[in-house]
Structure formats: C-alpha cells, structure tokens
Amino acid sequence: MRPIYLDNNATTRMDPEVLAAMVPYFTEQFGNASSTHSFGTEVGSALKQARQHLQTLLGAAFDYEIIFTSGGTESDNSAILSALETQTGRDEIITTVVEHPAILALADHLEKTRGTKVHYIRVDGNGRLDLEAYERALGPRTAVVSVMWANNETGTVFPVELLAKLAHSAGALFHTDAVQAVGKTPINLKTTEIDMLSLSGHKLHGPKGIGALYVRKGVKYKPLIRGGHQERGRRGGTENAPAIIGLGKAAELAATHLETEQTRVGALRDHIERGLVQRIGHCFVNGDEQNRLPNTSNIAFEYIDGEAILSHMNREGIAASSGSACTSGSTEPSHVLRAMDVPPTALHGAIRLSLSRETTTEDADRVLEILPGIIARLRAMSPIWQERESDGELRASNVA
Ligand SMILES: Cc1ncc(COP(=O)(O)O)c(C=O)c1O
C-alpha cells in the first residue's frame, strides 16, 4: 500500500517541477552570479526571477526586500539580532511562549548572555494570544516584537497585522516567523505594517537549506553573515543558486495552487477531524478552530501515549508526528500544548496531522479507517483507561 505522509509541517516533498528547475544550475549553468561574463549573468537573471516569484507570493512591494538565507532558523536569528543592533536606545524583545525553537533558543541565549529583557506573551486554552498582556509589554524599550504568523504544532494563526500596528505605535519593529504560513494562506505584505518576515523553502515543496528574510524597504538592517556584497551586502557568501531557483519555483507553484488548495486541503482536514471525533471518545482538537492553517490538525486522544499512536500508525504506513520535528526525541510534552493548559490526561496523547497539496481523499479515508482501531487497542492496554472504564466512568464513550 502507498505510504501516507501527513507530516508536512516538518517538511514537504520537493515538487518534481522544482527539481527540474534546479538541475541545470548544478550542471551547465554553474556560473557564479557575481561574475560579469555570461555564465554569471545568466545565473544572476535566474536569481532575480526567483526573487520576483517570492515577491509575488508575499505581496512585497519590491523584489530587493527579499534576502536569501539558509532557511527559517537563519532568517529568524538575523531579524532579531538586526533589530537589536539598529534600534538604538531600545533593548527589549517581545515574543510568545509558543514560538519555534528558532526564536525561543535565541531569546533564551540573549537573556543569559546579554541580559536582554524578553517578554513572553502567554496564550489561552485555544492557543490565542493574550492581547492585553501584549499591549502592557510594549513600551519605549521594546526593540522588536516577534510573533509567528501561524503555529507549527496547532496551526493557530495569530493576528499579526494588528500586532504589527500596535508594535509600531510603540516605536518597535515587528517581525513574524511565517515559515508555516507562506504558501498555505494568502499573504499581502503591502497592506500590512510587518517589517520583517521569515520563510523556509522546504515547508512549501521547495529544497531544504534555503529560505528568505523579507525586510521592508526603509527598515534598517544589519547582516548576521558578513562577507561579500551578495544580497546587497546583507548576507555574504556566494549565492546557493540551485536552491534559490528551486525556492523561486516553489513560490511560483504555491501562488498558483494557493486558492484552490487552501479550500480543498481545509475540507480534507475537517473531514478527518470530524470523522475522528465522531468515532473516538475522549478525543478533541487543540488550537483555535476559527483561526487555523487549513492543513494542520493537532488532535488529542486522552489516556494514551502519542508516541505509541505514531509508532502504530507508522506500521500501517501513515507518517505523522507529535509536534515539532525539532523537539522530537525529547520526552517532555510539547511546550505549545503545555502553554495552552491542555489537561494532563491529553498532554501526552496528542498527535499532529499536517496535510499538503499532495494529500488525497483516499489518504484521509484511510486515516479514518485505521486510527480508531489503533486508539482502541492502545486504550485496551492502558492501565489508567482500564481503571476508569471499570469504574464505569468512561464506558459510554469508548466507541472505537
Ligand atoms: C515556525 C517555524 N519556524 C522556523 C522553523 C525552522 O525552519 P528551517 O528548518 O528552515 O530552519 C520551522 C521548522 O520547523 C518552523 O516550523
């Protein structure tokens, strides 16, 4: 049976059209974009085109607002460090408790090594940001606010446009980690006050190890990586031409598919969630169901272990995850779900299903066919479930 891949928030399969666009830049078109002969200038034009595809996908006003980087992590680090350097007289950061480690680990490092004051804004049970706490934290010392566009574990979308306006009214810069949002939800930076935005190629059917940082025209920027004059002096080092061209192609394809795919994928995700909640007792969706990426479902099955669910699913040919790929291997429950005060009975039993434009109705139906049986088998082996069931507490709801 064809394996089913539902871990697209960890990474996506590179689109064959992306690979085809990249191949010539490994072979005949090997020039250095900085060279003035035609080997170089041809690559230079291809890089310009890639930048324009990203400009279109993001609704950026100018193509030079895009700086190519090695991925989401570098873009996030560059944005925060640049803001701290350019915002004279301001030395505080505001972020959220549910960010990706690409932000949280940097914030922690800055706190410990530079004594930077970091305000971590909390979220409620649906993963929504505490807006009042955000407004209270903003002040004359705020250098930069960094709030993700959408959470990688639950898909919850944050009101970044409003948050950017509020940041500006306090004189702070606003950065968003949009690694999970780009290509999945419409973005039009021209109509927002967002100063900087991070994205990553491998989350949108592009190559790994390539990403971009959008920096709005007029926003002061200090490079993280100093070297040659590449990227207008904002990121030194010979451009990774094949990867940039692949990212450009991925952006072009994402823009083409976005409108139809967000509806189709959203309907498939809802079909899976509805089917699971109907078939399985003590099962619920984590995250803000109103404001969520269409491809992401974080679903908790109480009284069992998520890792056990995933391993049984894997044996049935279905790949999913328990949260961020960057924290897998750790036995700690997800920092995102803990921040949302997910009850202890469900904290360990949550899994993330993340779909993509490659996910089919058959894939969704197979999840609905397989997962209830897995949950029932695991619950039959779970002492805590057994104990409660024998007390009569759960009998009525153990449907599967
Ligand atoms: C929200 C978010 N930010 C940043 C990253 C890191 O991106 P990259 O793998 O390109 O460094 C990820 C990847 O999982 C992510 O989900």
The ligand as an SDF file (V2000), in Angstrom:
LIG
                    3D

 16 16  0  0  0  0  0  0  0  0999 V2000
    7.5550   28.0020   12.7420 C   0  0  0  0  0  0  0  0  0  0  0  0
    8.9150   27.5510   12.3080 C   0  0  0  0  0  0  0  0  0  0  0  0
    9.9350   28.4140   12.3550 N   0  0  0  0  0  0  0  0  0  0  0  0
   11.1820   28.0830   11.9590 C   0  0  0  0  0  0  0  0  0  0  0  0
   11.4590   26.8170   11.5060 C   0  0  0  0  0  0  0  0  0  0  0  0
   12.8540   26.4810   11.1020 C   0  0  0  0  0  0  0  0  0  0  0  0
   12.9810   26.4970    9.7000 O   0  0  0  0  0  0  0  0  0  0  0  0
   14.2410   25.8090    8.9960 P   0  0  0  0  0  0  0  0  0  0  0  0
   14.0680   24.3470    9.1610 O   0  0  0  0  0  0  0  0  0  0  0  0
   14.1760   26.2350    7.5700 O   0  0  0  0  0  0  0  0  0  0  0  0
   15.4590   26.3460    9.6720 O   0  0  0  0  0  0  0  0  0  0  0  0
   10.4250   25.8650   11.4530 C   0  0  0  0  0  0  0  0  0  0  0  0
   10.6940   24.4770   11.0290 C   0  0  0  0  0  0  0  0  0  0  0  0
   10.1520   23.5420   11.5730 O   0  0  0  0  0  0  0  0  0  0  0  0
    9.1210   26.2490   11.8630 C   0  0  0  0  0  0  0  0  0  0  0  0
    8.1020   25.3990   11.8330 O   0  0  0  0  0  0  0  0  0  0  0  0
  1  2  1  0
  2  3  1  0
  2 15  2  0
  3  4  2  0
  4  5  1  0
  5  6  1  0
  5 12  2  0
  6  7  1  0
  7  8  1  0
  8  9  2  0
  8 10  1  0
  8 11  1  0
 12 13  1  0
 12 15  1  0
 13 14  2  0
 15 16  1  0
M  END
$$$$
